[in-house]
Amino acid sequence: MIRSLWIYFCAIIIVLQSGLKLHKGKKLSKEGSKESEIKMFKAPKLVSQRVIRLTGTKVHVSGQEKLPDEAVLFVANHQGLFDILALIGYVGKPLGFIAKKEVEKIPIVSSWMSLMHGVFIDRNDRRQSVKAINEGIENLKNGHSLVVFPEGTRSRGSNLNTFKSGSLRLATKANVPIVPIAINGTYQMLEEGNGRVKGSTITMKILDPIFPQDYQELKPSDLAPVIQSSIENSLQQQKV
């Protein structure tokens, strides 16, 4: 437990240090170019990598060569809280998140999430949820990639919860590619230990993109199980 407390303390210090770079991040964000977005994203990327290394975790990524140059909707399974840091730190492309409204209350973190063109959503407020989804669609249209976890909550293990189709409308309305990502090993870092942090090995496999011409005839409710199946198959292959 002492080791976990030390990791929590160090992680907080790392996040606080990133706050010193917020002003520069805001300035870069206003420039609006692809190059400035990459420069702005460097700070949260390095923070995420530092925190994961702090736990003694190793990350193995494959499939980065499949990433389209344009904005995409990343669709990933959600094993644990460290999924977010793994995606920011190691996917290899600037991205933001469709995040719970509660995240907006966290100092520094919420500011970086906004600069990354993330969207805060209150699932208990239908009107606000619709507004947030529309904001996400505009962000995608404007060239900013986003991540959704269609399970809706952490699985806390290697088995997937049923994918909900609503979040996929972000891609179908914005007419952008969907990139499934299979993540494994993050739940062992925190959820498996009931709050105790420990090292793990994260494998993150970027799967074949699904382009608009491939899904335009499908409803989101038909598309969700297809994506879930591809991620499940990838996770099963990792176990072999």
Buried (B, 14 or more C-beta within 10 A) or exposed (E): EEEBEEBEEBBEEBBEEBBEBBEEBEEBBEEEEEEBBEBBBBBBBBBBBBBBEBBEBEBEBEBEEEBEEEBBBBBBBBBBEBBBBBBBBBBEBBBBBBBEBEBBEEEBBBBBBBBBBBBBBBEEEEEBBEBBBBBBBBBBEEBBBBBBBBBBEBBBEBEBBEBBBBBBBBBBBBBBBBBBBBBBBBBBBBBBEEEEBBBBEBBBBBBEBBBEEBBEEBEBEEBBEBBBEBBBEBBEEBEE
